[in-house]
Amino acid sequence: MPALDLTATSADLTRTICDIPSVSDDETVLADAIFDAVSALAHLEVYRDGDTIVARTDLGRAQRVVIAGHIDTVPINRNVPTRDVVDAGEPYIWGRGTVDMKAGVAVQLKLAAELVAPRVDITWMWYDHEEVDADRSGLTRLALTRPDLFMGDFAILGEPSNGEVEGGCNGNLRAIVRTHGVRSHSARAWIGENAIHKAAPVLARLAEYRPREIPVEGLVYREGLNAVRITGGVAGNVIPDLCEVEVNYRFAPSRDAAEAENHVREVFAGFDVEIVDLAVGARPGLDAPLAQEFVAAVGAEPRPKYGWTDVARFSALGVPAVNYGPGDPHLAHHDEERVPVAQIEAVERGLRTWLTSR
């Protein structure tokens, strides 16, 4: 099993942990390495649940911050091991996981080892199965077994944000819109009813849809409603009796679950609609005193997070949370995934300054 050297630079740690494959369902080798590395740190209490590792200071500080990151990645596509590249004169680390989100994890590991006496107590979380269904997430499991570990005054997710602070996140809903017909031989199509043809109005409504831009606590969230998959048909000579259009709705954190579902059903009124996944968003949480101190310390101008992240889990527990990590979100899951070394260093510097300043 590879050993992690927590005295290495955060950039070198990024290279090391990215070179340990940890596609969802295959995180154990990396989880073992993290567990062994942080278990050797006398100033941390360490707890493990499956491939999720939690390490906490217990200094009796008046406030506690939770800093979390997931250790799994989407599948590798000839982009491991990592390599150093230069883009427009700037050094990058290229490879799967560099952006989403092992550079953030590396920064967290580096600081967990070195911040023996931070100004707040810190709960560090490294968890599995973020890139798959939410019910398989290490945080879902941990919330059932140790909900007390989520408690804090503020939380930071190391999701890629270009080294900027992204407050809250949009909600995420997936629905299946179905049209029904009658099967027949395609040579006698007039005897049947073509379910795929009946889906044309569904696609028309999507094409005509204009997403809202919603201000929430000073940040403007852009919504989106899009078809992401369409299926139908049973054979090349059969008129199909079923067509399914999978729709993804990204909605502002001002909407709750019921409002999001009602909106989708209104858009597709008259059609068979099944909601198959729904996760509410998170408000920015930037009005919390610790959040304001954090933003000032890192010198950032907060932006909205358009994608869903696990900040929503903390927000639902009443813990304000933001996204702050190295890497361009546009390159997450991309085959040319790469992170600027300067951003890794800047995020480490920002967190260190905030967590140690009095």
Secondary structure as UniProt FT lines:
FT   TURN            6..7
FT   HELIX           10..18
FT   TURN            24..25
FT   HELIX           28..39
FT   TURN            42..43
FT   STRAND          45..49
FT   TURN            50..51
FT   STRAND          52..56
FT   STRAND          64..70
FT   STRAND          83..87
FT   TURN            88..89
FT   STRAND          90..94
FT   TURN            96..97
FT   HELIX           98..102
FT   HELIX           103..114
FT   STRAND          121..127
FT   HELIX           134..136
FT   HELIX           138..145
FT   HELIX           147..150
FT   STRAND          154..157
FT   TURN            162..163
FT   STRAND          166..167
FT   STRAND          171..180
FT   STRAND          184..185
FT   HELIX           186..191
FT   HELIX           195..198
FT   HELIX           200..208
FT   STRAND          213..216
FT   TURN            217..218
FT   STRAND          219..222
FT   STRAND          224..232
FT   TURN            236..237
FT   STRAND          238..239
FT   STRAND          242..251
FT   TURN            253..254
FT   HELIX           257..267
FT   TURN            268..270
FT   STRAND          272..279
FT   TURN            286..287
FT   HELIX           289..298
FT   STRAND          303..304
FT   HELIX           311..316
FT   TURN            317..318
FT   STRAND          321..323
FT   HELIX           329..331
FT   TURN            332..333
FT   TURN            335..336
FT   STRAND          338..340
FT   HELIX           341..356
//
